[in-house]
Amino acid sequence: MNILVVDDNKFIRQVVSAMIVDSGHVAIPVDGHLPALAELSKGTLDLVLMDIEMPEVNGFELTKMMRKSQPEWFPIIFLSSNDSEDYLTRGIDAGGDDYLTKPVKQVILSAKIRAMERIVQMKGALDRANKQLEILSSIDPLTQVLNRRGLEDVLANAWQENTRQEAELSLLMLDIDFFKLYNDNYGHPQGDKCLTQVASVLNKTLNRATESLARYGGEEFIIVMPFTPIDGARFKAKELNLALQTIKIKHEYSSVLPYVTMSIGIATTTHGASNISELIKQADIALYQAKKKGRNCSQVFQNKQAEQ
């Protein structure tokens, strides 16, 4: 562990640092709040041993400053010759995690460090587990692409970044043609297999790290294409239709072709959408127009007011 030792007494810094090194850890001794905050900003500290009685900024105030500047938790142990209940209470209230009285004994300090090390390790494992749960909560369990929650996050980031850079953001809404008939005649297990196959095909066409595929609901999917003008979105729609037709998933109940096809609505931020909801609505309107055209095709949203 990298352990910061904050104390205005040089002798105590040296003694405590020697104990830390003997315990198999790295000691970083500093005098005062400015070098302490500088070390904290590097983001490499695992534990802080904090003196309380220091000039300029005492340990209580410095702890508050550290907690405010660094939202990620790390353990802080106070070192003080004052063992009063008031000091202990103030230390915990300031954001400290433990309290040792001076002079510090090697065996006690080593034990405290081991205890804090276990807590840090447990927190790390918990953080990793929470991160994994967060990722899983954004994935559709059937198709293994983003779900609605994941889509919302991606769209929010894409909208913000494209707006900041004054770039064009395109959105494709895709719907499997006559999927209800597919489910009704082939059964829901086969329908789930079809959705999985379609999602896999769509995902393979994404050739840029910025592009994202999400299951919007039922048999509908959305592809987010940041920094993509309308011509690029049109090309992608044709590529998607061709890719799906290539694998020829049997659908003898479709009035379009004897295999699975899809209709695609295209919207872009150049058509007047003032927020994400409007962009999705425009893509939905374009999808409806594509279905009216006969399905198995794509349609770009047209801003009628802009054309007049």
Residue, then its C-alpha position, 0 to 999 in steps of 0.5 A: m500500500n502507498i501510505l501518506v504520513v502527514d505530520d509537522n514533526k520531522f522525527i515522528r514522520q521518520v519513525v512512522s515511515a520506518m514502521i510502515v516500511d518494516s510492515g512491507h508498505v511504501a511510506i510518503p511523508v509530508d509536512g503540511h496540507l499543501p504537499a498532502l493535497a498534492e500527493l492526494s491529487k496523484g490518485t495513487l494513495d491507499l491510506v493516510l495517517m494524519d496528525i491532528e495538531m498542525p499549524e495553518v491547517n489542522g488534521f480535522e480541517l485537512t481531512k474535510m478538504m481531502r474528502k471534498s476534493q476526492p469523492e472516492w473513499f480511502p481510509i484515514i487514520f488520525l495520529s494524536s497524543n490527545d486521546s480525549e473522547d471529544y477528539l475521537t468524535r471530531g475526528i470521525d465527524a471530519g471523515g476519519d476512519d480510525y484513531l491512534t494515540k502517540p507514541v504509536k507502537q509498531v505492532i498496533l500500527s501494523a495491525k491497523i494497516r492490515a485491517m485497512e488493507r482488507i477493507v480497501q480490498m473488499k471495497g475494490a471487489l465490491d466496486r468491481a461487482n457493482k460495475q459489472l452489475e451496472i453493465l449487465s443492467s444495460i444489456d438485453p438478456l436475449t440479444q446481448v445488445l444494449n437495452r432501453r436503459g443502455l440506449e438512454d445513456v449512449l444517446a445522452n452522451a452522443w447528443q451532448e458530444n455532437t452538440r458540443q462539436e456541432a456535428e451531425l448525429s444520425l439515428l436508425m430505427l429498425d423493425i422486423d417486417f411481419f414479426k407477429l406473424y413469425n411468432d404466431n406461426y413458428g412459436h415464441p422460442q423460434g421468434d427469440k432465436c430470430l431476434t438473436q440472429v438479427a441482432s447478431v447480424l446488425n451488430k456485425t455491421l457496426n464498424r466504428a467504435t462510436e456506433s451502438l446497437a440497442r433493442y428498443g422493444g419487441e422486434e424494434f432496434i435502434i442504431v446510434m451513429p454519432f458524427t454521421p451525416i445523412d448520406g452515411a446513415r442511408f448507406k448504413a441502412k442499405e448495408l443492414n438490409l443487404a446483410l439481413q437478406t444474405i442470411k435468409i432467415k425463413h419467413e414464409y408468412s411474410s408478404v414481402l419475401p419468403y425470409v425475414t426482412m426489416s424496415i428502417g427509419i432514419a433521422t438526423t439532427t439536421h432535421g430540426a430535432s431539439n432533443i433526444s425524444e424528438l430525434i427518436k420520434q422523427a426516426d419512428i415517423a420515418l419508419y412508418q413511412a418505410k412500412k407504407k412504401g412496402r417494407n424491406c426498405s429505408q426512409v429518411f425523415q422529412n421536415k415538411q415545414a422546412e421544405q415549404 
